[in-house]
Amino acid sequence: MQASESLETRMIDSALRAWRSNADRIDKFFAALSPEQLEQEIAPGRNRLIYLWGHIAALNDGLFPLVGLGPRLYPEIEAMFITNPDRAAIAIYSAEQLKQAWDQINEKLLAGFSGWSPAEWLERHTAVSAEDFLREPHRNRYTVVLSRNTHMASHFGQAILAMPRDPKL
Amino acid sequence: MQASESLETRMIDSALRAWRSNADRIDKFFAALSPEQLEQEIAPGRNRLIYLWGHIAALNDGLFPLVGLGPRLYPEIEAMFITNPDRAAIAIYSAEQLKQAWDQINEKLLAGFSGWSPAEWLERHTAVSAEDFLREPHRNRYTVVLSRNTHMASHFGQAILAMPRDPKL
């Protein structure tokens, strides 16, 4: 990335950096936890860490169809970590399976994002009709990725509460 | 905003929407709480809601100098909610004072953001030297605003844990 690149190319670079730095922090945090640690609740009676990790992975997997990058990679993950609450009577991924799914989802998502031209970034997402998009052109892929990135961050903020207290956070 | 706007103008619109929707949710959440509710901890032994709100406000106030919009509006807020942990031996704002500061900070920040041309959005932030910026042009205002937005979201994710449990979140 050079300062001489077009403004829109530099803004895409910013968005990708924001996404990547968020996803990398989340990866580093969860990948370092043992299966036992992943059973820990973020606060008494709240979600376990493994559920929160799966929830973020499942949200990201849902991005593929939403931004037109194809079907979800792990269709079963939605019932495990979105539709059902934590500790529902349903089998969920082991830590190892989840790590594998998480890696695949994020690698393929980033590859997809990186393949778009600036104009393609601003194409409509699939949950808005062509007609509505004419009136609401902000309902595009770029907006979706920024908004999902903040959503991902809000769940990560919850996850780190499971760790010993940092007096300032 | 029209689909016929330039790509970079549309991307700025996306970034502003992401910021605004995040700040609005946070405002709605905290402004609805009584002073007594703001004393609640987000989890046993963790920060009180008022501290977390102040922390987000103080981070946002720190954006003014960082992106070259002038000095902080409330210089004393940093010691109250960033430098010192919650329950330090230091006087902090009342709920009412904090609400007033929060409103001022966010209103003025958004006014500042809205006044930049696309090229101005991509100017360097003040924590990077002109020399380093030549090599690292991503260290600009746009990147800072995206990254602070995810940071703000991560603390909001923590704040909502103080509320009665949503079985899925």
Chai-1 contact restraints between the chains, C-beta under 6 A:
chainA,res_idxA,chainB,res_idxB,connection_type,confidence,min_distance_angstrom,max_distance_angstrom,comment,restraint_id
A,M1,B,H138,contact,1.0,0.0,6.0,A-B,restraint_1
A,A3,B,P137,contact,1.0,0.0,6.0,A-B,restraint_2
A,L7,B,E8,contact,1.0,0.0,6.0,A-B,restraint_3
A,L7,B,P118,contact,1.0,0.0,6.0,A-B,restraint_4
A,E8,B,L7,contact,1.0,0.0,6.0,A-B,restraint_5
A,E8,B,E8,contact,1.0,0.0,6.0,A-B,restraint_6
A,R10,B,L122,contact,1.0,0.0,6.0,A-B,restraint_7
A,M11,B,M11,contact,1.0,0.0,6.0,A-B,restraint_8
A,M11,B,Y142,contact,1.0,0.0,6.0,A-B,restraint_9
A,D13,B,H138,contact,1.0,0.0,6.0,A-B,restraint_10
A,S14,B,Y142,contact,1.0,0.0,6.0,A-B,restraint_11
A,S14,B,T143,contact,1.0,0.0,6.0,A-B,restraint_12
A,S14,B,L146,contact,1.0,0.0,6.0,A-B,restraint_13
A,R17,B,H138,contact,1.0,0.0,6.0,A-B,restraint_14
A,A18,B,L146,contact,1.0,0.0,6.0,A-B,restraint_15
A,A18,B,S147,contact,1.0,0.0,6.0,A-B,restraint_16
A,N22,B,T150,contact,1.0,0.0,6.0,A-B,restraint_17
A,A43,B,A43,contact,1.0,0.0,6.0,A-B,restraint_18
A,A43,B,L161,contact,1.0,0.0,6.0,A-B,restraint_19
A,P85,B,P167,contact,1.0,0.0,6.0,A-B,restraint_20
A,P85,B,K168,contact,1.0,0.0,6.0,A-B,restraint_21
A,P118,B,L7,contact,1.0,0.0,6.0,A-B,restraint_22
A,L122,B,R10,contact,1.0,0.0,6.0,A-B,restraint_23
A,P137,B,A3,contact,1.0,0.0,6.0,A-B,restraint_24
A,H138,B,M1,contact,1.0,0.0,6.0,A-B,restraint_25
A,H138,B,D13,contact,1.0,0.0,6.0,A-B,restraint_26
A,H138,B,R17,contact,1.0,0.0,6.0,A-B,restraint_27
A,Y142,B,M11,contact,1.0,0.0,6.0,A-B,restraint_28
A,Y142,B,S14,contact,1.0,0.0,6.0,A-B,restraint_29
A,T143,B,S14,contact,1.0,0.0,6.0,A-B,restraint_30
A,L146,B,S14,contact,1.0,0.0,6.0,A-B,restraint_31
A,L146,B,A18,contact,1.0,0.0,6.0,A-B,restraint_32
A,S147,B,A18,contact,1.0,0.0,6.0,A-B,restraint_33
A,N149,B,T150,contact,1.0,0.0,6.0,A-B,restraint_34
A,T150,B,N22,contact,1.0,0.0,6.0,A-B,restraint_35
A,T150,B,N149,contact,1.0,0.0,6.0,A-B,restraint_36
A,T150,B,T150,contact,1.0,0.0,6.0,A-B,restraint_37
A,T150,B,A153,contact,1.0,0.0,6.0,A-B,restraint_38
A,A153,B,T150,contact,1.0,0.0,6.0,A-B,restraint_39
A,A153,B,A153,contact,1.0,0.0,6.0,A-B,restraint_40
A,A153,B,S154,contact,1.0,0.0,6.0,A-B,restraint_41
A,S154,B,A153,contact,1.0,0.0,6.0,A-B,restraint_42
A,S154,B,F156,contact,1.0,0.0,6.0,A-B,restraint_43
A,S154,B,G157,contact,1.0,0.0,6.0,A-B,restraint_44
A,H155,B,G157,contact,1.0,0.0,6.0,A-B,restraint_45
A,F156,B,S154,contact,1.0,0.0,6.0,A-B,restraint_46
A,G157,B,S154,contact,1.0,0.0,6.0,A-B,restraint_47
A,G157,B,H155,contact,1.0,0.0,6.0,A-B,restraint_48
A,G157,B,G157,contact,1.0,0.0,6.0,A-B,restraint_49
A,G157,B,Q158,contact,1.0,0.0,6.0,A-B,restraint_50
A,Q158,B,G157,contact,1.0,0.0,6.0,A-B,restraint_51
A,Q158,B,Q158,contact,1.0,0.0,6.0,A-B,restraint_52
A,L161,B,A43,contact,1.0,0.0,6.0,A-B,restraint_53
A,P167,B,P85,contact,1.0,0.0,6.0,A-B,restraint_54
A,K168,B,P85,contact,1.0,0.0,6.0,A-B,restraint_55
